[in-house]
Amino acid sequence: MFLNHLRTIARPDGKFELLNDLHYRTATGELIIVPRGFLTDYASVPWYGRWLVPKVGRYNRASVVHDYLVTESGKGWKESNRIFLEAMKADKVRLWRQVVIYLAVELYRITGL
């Protein structure tokens, strides 16, 4: 469950900078803290998929946690993707969108596409 709100500011390079720490507690009780100042691009969706999944949406916080886990935590893609799916559920992302996004990140993990 998310323990606070996400606050970011857009940067000229297209990234977003966290203005506060983002706290997420996993179903197993692990506390993940994405630190203030972390840079994210929200959902890393290729241009051809943005009609279905825009870069920003209800899944913003889950996307930030996923970006942090993949780049900074050392957890690896498989565990990071599992937590990403869990976090989207916590933020009540529509089920069909959870499935599409999760399958897309898993496809990327497996194939690099």
Secondary structure as UniProt FT lines:
FT   STRAND          8..10
FT   TURN            12..13
FT   STRAND          16..18
FT   STRAND          22..25
FT   TURN            27..28
FT   STRAND          31..34
FT   TURN            36..37
FT   STRAND          39..40
FT   HELIX           47..49
FT   TURN            50..52
FT   TURN            58..59
FT   HELIX           60..68
FT   HELIX           69..73
FT   HELIX           77..90
FT   TURN            91..92
FT   HELIX           95..111
//
